[in-house]
Amino acid sequence: MAKTKEIYPRKICIQGTWYTIEERSATKDPELQQGCGGYFDPYNRRCVVKDFSKDKDWDPDEARLMQSRIIRHEIIHAFLYESGLDECSWAQNEEIVDFFALNLPKLFVCCYVAEVLEWHRPGKPDEQTVGTGV
């Protein structure tokens, strides 16, 4: 199997605020030691995901897939926070955040096929809308 390209740390722009996505060892991060796979840290502007690559119970491809799902989940939290919705009871519901995180690829495909994404419009896409900050 080919070695997967390391993608961390990565910077992303969420609603005009820059965040870092970081991969961390559970043995070195107190938050991850509590059993979660990742967390959103609004004060240090980062989304942290557990490094599953050193866990012998995880197949490398499955570990990368799990990390992607966790990062999407934490990015949803970051968007809710930056939109001022983090204090709403529904926005703190982990099942709702999971729903959007798990279905985001499907939502993206539907919007792409319907040609309703910002880059389908003439002209340069807005950096904040696309979220890359490039």
PyMOL commands that place a pseudoatom at each C-alpha (Angstrom):
pseudoatom trace, name=CA, resn=MET, resi=1, chain=A, elem=C, hetatm=0, pos=[0.000, 0.000, 0.000]
pseudoatom trace, name=CA, resn=ALA, resi=2, chain=A, elem=C, hetatm=0, pos=[1.263, 3.490, -0.860]
pseudoatom trace, name=CA, resn=LYS, resi=3, chain=A, elem=C, hetatm=0, pos=[2.060, 5.819, 2.004]
pseudoatom trace, name=CA, resn=THR, resi=4, chain=A, elem=C, hetatm=0, pos=[-0.662, 8.435, 2.499]
pseudoatom trace, name=CA, resn=LYS, resi=5, chain=A, elem=C, hetatm=0, pos=[0.450, 12.023, 2.110]
pseudoatom trace, name=CA, resn=GLU, resi=6, chain=A, elem=C, hetatm=0, pos=[0.519, 13.826, 5.453]
pseudoatom trace, name=CA, resn=ILE, resi=7, chain=A, elem=C, hetatm=0, pos=[-1.937, 16.717, 5.426]
pseudoatom trace, name=CA, resn=TYR, resi=8, chain=A, elem=C, hetatm=0, pos=[-1.487, 18.212, 8.899]
pseudoatom trace, name=CA, resn=PRO, resi=9, chain=A, elem=C, hetatm=0, pos=[-1.229, 20.934, 10.011]
pseudoatom trace, name=CA, resn=ARG, resi=10, chain=A, elem=C, hetatm=0, pos=[-3.442, 22.682, 7.510]
pseudoatom trace, name=CA, resn=LYS, resi=11, chain=A, elem=C, hetatm=0, pos=[-4.904, 26.182, 7.634]
pseudoatom trace, name=CA, resn=ILE, resi=12, chain=A, elem=C, hetatm=0, pos=[-8.490, 26.862, 6.611]
pseudoatom trace, name=CA, resn=CYS, resi=13, chain=A, elem=C, hetatm=0, pos=[-10.582, 30.017, 6.569]
pseudoatom trace, name=CA, resn=ILE, resi=14, chain=A, elem=C, hetatm=0, pos=[-13.930, 29.773, 8.353]
pseudoatom trace, name=CA, resn=GLN, resi=15, chain=A, elem=C, hetatm=0, pos=[-16.182, 32.822, 8.068]
pseudoatom trace, name=CA, resn=GLY, resi=16, chain=A, elem=C, hetatm=0, pos=[-13.107, 35.046, 7.754]
pseudoatom trace, name=CA, resn=THR, resi=17, chain=A, elem=C, hetatm=0, pos=[-11.213, 33.511, 10.682]
pseudoatom trace, name=CA, resn=TRP, resi=18, chain=A, elem=C, hetatm=0, pos=[-8.169, 31.317, 10.145]
pseudoatom trace, name=CA, resn=TYR, resi=19, chain=A, elem=C, hetatm=0, pos=[-8.089, 27.918, 11.848]
pseudoatom trace, name=CA, resn=THR, resi=20, chain=A, elem=C, hetatm=0, pos=[-5.465, 25.202, 11.971]
pseudoatom trace, name=CA, resn=ILE, resi=21, chain=A, elem=C, hetatm=0, pos=[-6.299, 21.538, 11.610]
pseudoatom trace, name=CA, resn=GLU, resi=22, chain=A, elem=C, hetatm=0, pos=[-3.887, 19.556, 13.763]
pseudoatom trace, name=CA, resn=GLU, resi=23, chain=A, elem=C, hetatm=0, pos=[-3.251, 15.851, 14.157]
pseudoatom trace, name=CA, resn=ARG, resi=24, chain=A, elem=C, hetatm=0, pos=[-2.160, 14.935, 17.688]
pseudoatom trace, name=CA, resn=SER, resi=25, chain=A, elem=C, hetatm=0, pos=[-1.202, 11.902, 19.685]
pseudoatom trace, name=CA, resn=ALA, resi=26, chain=A, elem=C, hetatm=0, pos=[-3.741, 10.904, 22.320]
pseudoatom trace, name=CA, resn=THR, resi=27, chain=A, elem=C, hetatm=0, pos=[-0.896, 10.281, 24.764]
pseudoatom trace, name=CA, resn=LYS, resi=28, chain=A, elem=C, hetatm=0, pos=[0.230, 13.924, 24.530]
pseudoatom trace, name=CA, resn=ASP, resi=29, chain=A, elem=C, hetatm=0, pos=[-3.138, 15.704, 24.465]
pseudoatom trace, name=CA, resn=PRO, resi=30, chain=A, elem=C, hetatm=0, pos=[-5.306, 15.750, 27.625]
pseudoatom trace, name=CA, resn=GLU, resi=31, chain=A, elem=C, hetatm=0, pos=[-8.525, 16.321, 25.637]
pseudoatom trace, name=CA, resn=LEU, resi=32, chain=A, elem=C, hetatm=0, pos=[-7.890, 13.277, 23.452]
pseudoatom trace, name=CA, resn=GLN, resi=33, chain=A, elem=C, hetatm=0, pos=[-7.024, 11.176, 26.514]
pseudoatom trace, name=CA, resn=GLN, resi=34, chain=A, elem=C, hetatm=0, pos=[-10.662, 11.465, 27.559]
pseudoatom trace, name=CA, resn=GLY, resi=35, chain=A, elem=C, hetatm=0, pos=[-11.668, 9.207, 24.680]
pseudoatom trace, name=CA, resn=CYS, resi=36, chain=A, elem=C, hetatm=0, pos=[-12.778, 11.647, 21.997]
pseudoatom trace, name=CA, resn=GLY, resi=37, chain=A, elem=C, hetatm=0, pos=[-11.478, 11.417, 18.445]
pseudoatom trace, name=CA, resn=GLY, resi=38, chain=A, elem=C, hetatm=0, pos=[-11.135, 15.168, 18.076]
pseudoatom trace, name=CA, resn=TYR, resi=39, chain=A, elem=C, hetatm=0, pos=[-12.238, 18.539, 19.340]
pseudoatom trace, name=CA, resn=PHE, resi=40, chain=A, elem=C, hetatm=0, pos=[-12.824, 22.139, 18.334]
pseudoatom trace, name=CA, resn=ASP, resi=41, chain=A, elem=C, hetatm=0, pos=[-10.809, 24.769, 20.228]
pseudoatom trace, name=CA, resn=PRO, resi=42, chain=A, elem=C, hetatm=0, pos=[-12.281, 28.237, 19.557]
pseudoatom trace, name=CA, resn=TYR, resi=43, chain=A, elem=C, hetatm=0, pos=[-9.770, 30.056, 21.768]
pseudoatom trace, name=CA, resn=ASN, resi=44, chain=A, elem=C, hetatm=0, pos=[-6.698, 28.803, 19.928]
pseudoatom trace, name=CA, resn=ARG, resi=45, chain=A, elem=C, hetatm=0, pos=[-8.600, 28.596, 16.627]
pseudoatom trace, name=CA, resn=ARG, resi=46, chain=A, elem=C, hetatm=0, pos=[-7.916, 24.987, 15.838]
pseudoatom trace, name=CA, resn=CYS, resi=47, chain=A, elem=C, hetatm=0, pos=[-9.619, 21.709, 15.046]
pseudoatom trace, name=CA, resn=VAL, resi=48, chain=A, elem=C, hetatm=0, pos=[-7.718, 18.784, 16.533]
pseudoatom trace, name=CA, resn=VAL, resi=49, chain=A, elem=C, hetatm=0, pos=[-7.986, 15.175, 15.399]
pseudoatom trace, name=CA, resn=LYS, resi=50, chain=A, elem=C, hetatm=0, pos=[-6.489, 12.092, 17.013]
pseudoatom trace, name=CA, resn=ASP, resi=51, chain=A, elem=C, hetatm=0, pos=[-3.581, 10.464, 15.190]
pseudoatom trace, name=CA, resn=PHE, resi=52, chain=A, elem=C, hetatm=0, pos=[-4.975, 6.998, 14.509]
pseudoatom trace, name=CA, resn=SER, resi=53, chain=A, elem=C, hetatm=0, pos=[-1.955, 5.942, 12.430]
pseudoatom trace, name=CA, resn=LYS, resi=54, chain=A, elem=C, hetatm=0, pos=[-0.073, 4.647, 15.462]
pseudoatom trace, name=CA, resn=ASP, resi=55, chain=A, elem=C, hetatm=0, pos=[-3.048, 2.639, 16.708]
pseudoatom trace, name=CA, resn=LYS, resi=56, chain=A, elem=C, hetatm=0, pos=[-2.543, -0.986, 15.669]
pseudoatom trace, name=CA, resn=ASP, resi=57, chain=A, elem=C, hetatm=0, pos=[-6.306, -1.608, 15.821]
pseudoatom trace, name=CA, resn=TRP, resi=58, chain=A, elem=C, hetatm=0, pos=[-6.866, 0.660, 12.817]
pseudoatom trace, name=CA, resn=ASP, resi=59, chain=A, elem=C, hetatm=0, pos=[-6.230, -0.156, 9.168]
pseudoatom trace, name=CA, resn=PRO, resi=60, chain=A, elem=C, hetatm=0, pos=[-4.412, 2.896, 7.658]
pseudoatom trace, name=CA, resn=ASP, resi=61, chain=A, elem=C, hetatm=0, pos=[-7.155, 3.566, 5.095]
pseudoatom trace, name=CA, resn=GLU, resi=62, chain=A, elem=C, hetatm=0, pos=[-9.893, 3.257, 7.716]
pseudoatom trace, name=CA, resn=ALA, resi=63, chain=A, elem=C, hetatm=0, pos=[-7.910, 5.517, 10.049]
pseudoatom trace, name=CA, resn=ARG, resi=64, chain=A, elem=C, hetatm=0, pos=[-7.679, 8.244, 7.385]
pseudoatom trace, name=CA, resn=LEU, resi=65, chain=A, elem=C, hetatm=0, pos=[-11.411, 7.921, 6.671]
pseudoatom trace, name=CA, resn=MET, resi=66, chain=A, elem=C, hetatm=0, pos=[-12.215, 8.248, 10.376]
pseudoatom trace, name=CA, resn=GLN, resi=67, chain=A, elem=C, hetatm=0, pos=[-9.956, 11.300, 10.661]
pseudoatom trace, name=CA, resn=SER, resi=68, chain=A, elem=C, hetatm=0, pos=[-11.738, 12.915, 7.715]
pseudoatom trace, name=CA, resn=ARG, resi=69, chain=A, elem=C, hetatm=0, pos=[-15.114, 12.365, 9.356]
pseudoatom trace, name=CA, resn=ILE, resi=70, chain=A, elem=C, hetatm=0, pos=[-13.887, 13.787, 12.656]
pseudoatom trace, name=CA, resn=ILE, resi=71, chain=A, elem=C, hetatm=0, pos=[-12.362, 16.850, 10.965]
pseudoatom trace, name=CA, resn=ARG, resi=72, chain=A, elem=C, hetatm=0, pos=[-15.624, 17.528, 9.118]
pseudoatom trace, name=CA, resn=HIS, resi=73, chain=A, elem=C, hetatm=0, pos=[-17.432, 17.293, 12.456]
pseudoatom trace, name=CA, resn=GLU, resi=74, chain=A, elem=C, hetatm=0, pos=[-15.074, 19.794, 14.103]
pseudoatom trace, name=CA, resn=ILE, resi=75, chain=A, elem=C, hetatm=0, pos=[-15.259, 22.146, 11.098]
pseudoatom trace, name=CA, resn=ILE, resi=76, chain=A, elem=C, hetatm=0, pos=[-19.059, 22.185, 11.485]
pseudoatom trace, name=CA, resn=HIS, resi=77, chain=A, elem=C, hetatm=0, pos=[-18.563, 23.204, 15.125]
pseudoatom trace, name=CA, resn=ALA, resi=78, chain=A, elem=C, hetatm=0, pos=[-16.206, 25.975, 13.976]
pseudoatom trace, name=CA, resn=PHE, resi=79, chain=A, elem=C, hetatm=0, pos=[-18.734, 27.287, 11.437]
pseudoatom trace, name=CA, resn=LEU, resi=80, chain=A, elem=C, hetatm=0, pos=[-21.464, 27.323, 14.073]
pseudoatom trace, name=CA, resn=TYR, resi=81, chain=A, elem=C, hetatm=0, pos=[-19.158, 29.147, 16.482]
pseudoatom trace, name=CA, resn=GLU, resi=82, chain=A, elem=C, hetatm=0, pos=[-18.063, 31.745, 13.927]
pseudoatom trace, name=CA, resn=SER, resi=83, chain=A, elem=C, hetatm=0, pos=[-21.700, 32.285, 12.929]
pseudoatom trace, name=CA, resn=GLY, resi=84, chain=A, elem=C, hetatm=0, pos=[-22.697, 32.987, 16.539]
pseudoatom trace, name=CA, resn=LEU, resi=85, chain=A, elem=C, hetatm=0, pos=[-24.843, 29.870, 16.683]
pseudoatom trace, name=CA, resn=ASP, resi=86, chain=A, elem=C, hetatm=0, pos=[-22.690, 27.901, 19.105]
pseudoatom trace, name=CA, resn=GLU, resi=87, chain=A, elem=C, hetatm=0, pos=[-24.880, 28.835, 22.065]
pseudoatom trace, name=CA, resn=CYS, resi=88, chain=A, elem=C, hetatm=0, pos=[-28.082, 27.530, 20.452]
pseudoatom trace, name=CA, resn=SER, resi=89, chain=A, elem=C, hetatm=0, pos=[-29.200, 24.246, 22.002]
pseudoatom trace, name=CA, resn=TRP, resi=90, chain=A, elem=C, hetatm=0, pos=[-29.569, 22.527, 18.620]
pseudoatom trace, name=CA, resn=ALA, resi=91, chain=A, elem=C, hetatm=0, pos=[-26.041, 23.602, 17.602]
pseudoatom trace, name=CA, resn=GLN, resi=92, chain=A, elem=C, hetatm=0, pos=[-24.600, 21.914, 20.688]
pseudoatom trace, name=CA, resn=ASN, resi=93, chain=A, elem=C, hetatm=0, pos=[-26.407, 18.670, 19.875]
pseudoatom trace, name=CA, resn=GLU, resi=94, chain=A, elem=C, hetatm=0, pos=[-23.694, 16.255, 18.748]
pseudoatom trace, name=CA, resn=GLU, resi=95, chain=A, elem=C, hetatm=0, pos=[-26.193, 14.188, 16.741]
pseudoatom trace, name=CA, resn=ILE, resi=96, chain=A, elem=C, hetatm=0, pos=[-27.108, 17.202, 14.611]
pseudoatom trace, name=CA, resn=VAL, resi=97, chain=A, elem=C, hetatm=0, pos=[-23.452, 18.113, 14.083]
pseudoatom trace, name=CA, resn=ASP, resi=98, chain=A, elem=C, hetatm=0, pos=[-22.752, 14.471, 13.171]
pseudoatom trace, name=CA, resn=PHE, resi=99, chain=A, elem=C, hetatm=0, pos=[-25.658, 14.485, 10.714]
pseudoatom trace, name=CA, resn=PHE, resi=100, chain=A, elem=C, hetatm=0, pos=[-24.185, 17.425, 8.810]
pseudoatom trace, name=CA, resn=ALA, resi=101, chain=A, elem=C, hetatm=0, pos=[-20.624, 16.128, 9.047]
pseudoatom trace, name=CA, resn=LEU, resi=102, chain=A, elem=C, hetatm=0, pos=[-21.562, 12.680, 7.732]
pseudoatom trace, name=CA, resn=ASN, resi=103, chain=A, elem=C, hetatm=0, pos=[-23.838, 14.013, 4.993]
pseudoatom trace, name=CA, resn=LEU, resi=104, chain=A, elem=C, hetatm=0, pos=[-21.630, 16.891, 3.872]
pseudoatom trace, name=CA, resn=PRO, resi=105, chain=A, elem=C, hetatm=0, pos=[-20.138, 14.920, 0.937]
pseudoatom trace, name=CA, resn=LYS, resi=106, chain=A, elem=C, hetatm=0, pos=[-23.643, 14.010, -0.255]
pseudoatom trace, name=CA, resn=LEU, resi=107, chain=A, elem=C, hetatm=0, pos=[-24.827, 17.609, 0.129]
pseudoatom trace, name=CA, resn=PHE, resi=108, chain=A, elem=C, hetatm=0, pos=[-21.792, 18.790, -1.800]
pseudoatom trace, name=CA, resn=VAL, resi=109, chain=A, elem=C, hetatm=0, pos=[-22.467, 16.371, -4.676]
pseudoatom trace, name=CA, resn=CYS, resi=110, chain=A, elem=C, hetatm=0, pos=[-26.124, 17.417, -4.862]
pseudoatom trace, name=CA, resn=CYS, resi=111, chain=A, elem=C, hetatm=0, pos=[-25.207, 21.105, -4.939]
pseudoatom trace, name=CA, resn=TYR, resi=112, chain=A, elem=C, hetatm=0, pos=[-22.469, 20.444, -7.507]
pseudoatom trace, name=CA, resn=VAL, resi=113, chain=A, elem=C, hetatm=0, pos=[-24.829, 18.543, -9.807]
pseudoatom trace, name=CA, resn=ALA, resi=114, chain=A, elem=C, hetatm=0, pos=[-27.463, 21.267, -9.391]
pseudoatom trace, name=CA, resn=GLU, resi=115, chain=A, elem=C, hetatm=0, pos=[-24.766, 23.846, -10.271]
pseudoatom trace, name=CA, resn=VAL, resi=116, chain=A, elem=C, hetatm=0, pos=[-25.592, 26.004, -7.270]
pseudoatom trace, name=CA, resn=LEU, resi=117, chain=A, elem=C, hetatm=0, pos=[-22.102, 26.257, -5.789]
pseudoatom trace, name=CA, resn=GLU, resi=118, chain=A, elem=C, hetatm=0, pos=[-20.401, 29.648, -5.846]
pseudoatom trace, name=CA, resn=TRP, resi=119, chain=A, elem=C, hetatm=0, pos=[-17.771, 28.606, -8.400]
pseudoatom trace, name=CA, resn=HIS, resi=120, chain=A, elem=C, hetatm=0, pos=[-20.507, 27.826, -10.933]
pseudoatom trace, name=CA, resn=ARG, resi=121, chain=A, elem=C, hetatm=0, pos=[-21.119, 31.544, -11.197]
pseudoatom trace, name=CA, resn=PRO, resi=122, chain=A, elem=C, hetatm=0, pos=[-19.112, 33.714, -13.593]
pseudoatom trace, name=CA, resn=GLY, resi=123, chain=A, elem=C, hetatm=0, pos=[-16.099, 35.491, -12.107]
pseudoatom trace, name=CA, resn=LYS, resi=124, chain=A, elem=C, hetatm=0, pos=[-13.722, 34.598, -9.305]
pseudoatom trace, name=CA, resn=PRO, resi=125, chain=A, elem=C, hetatm=0, pos=[-15.262, 32.794, -6.323]
pseudoatom trace, name=CA, resn=ASP, resi=126, chain=A, elem=C, hetatm=0, pos=[-15.371, 34.639, -3.035]
pseudoatom trace, name=CA, resn=GLU, resi=127, chain=A, elem=C, hetatm=0, pos=[-12.588, 33.404, -0.721]
pseudoatom trace, name=CA, resn=GLN, resi=128, chain=A, elem=C, hetatm=0, pos=[-14.857, 33.385, 2.313]
pseudoatom trace, name=CA, resn=THR, resi=129, chain=A, elem=C, hetatm=0, pos=[-17.556, 31.418, 0.500]
pseudoatom trace, name=CA, resn=VAL, resi=130, chain=A, elem=C, hetatm=0, pos=[-15.237, 28.758, -0.797]
pseudoatom trace, name=CA, resn=GLY, resi=131, chain=A, elem=C, hetatm=0, pos=[-13.416, 28.577, 2.549]
pseudoatom trace, name=CA, resn=THR, resi=132, chain=A, elem=C, hetatm=0, pos=[-9.924, 28.035, 1.230]
pseudoatom trace, name=CA, resn=GLY, resi=133, chain=A, elem=C, hetatm=0, pos=[-8.661, 31.555, 1.744]
pseudoatom trace, name=CA, resn=VAL, resi=134, chain=A, elem=C, hetatm=0, pos=[-6.484, 31.201, -1.356]
for i in range(1, 134): cmd.bond("trace and resi %d" % i, "trace and resi %d" % (i + 1))
show_as sticks, trace
zoom trace
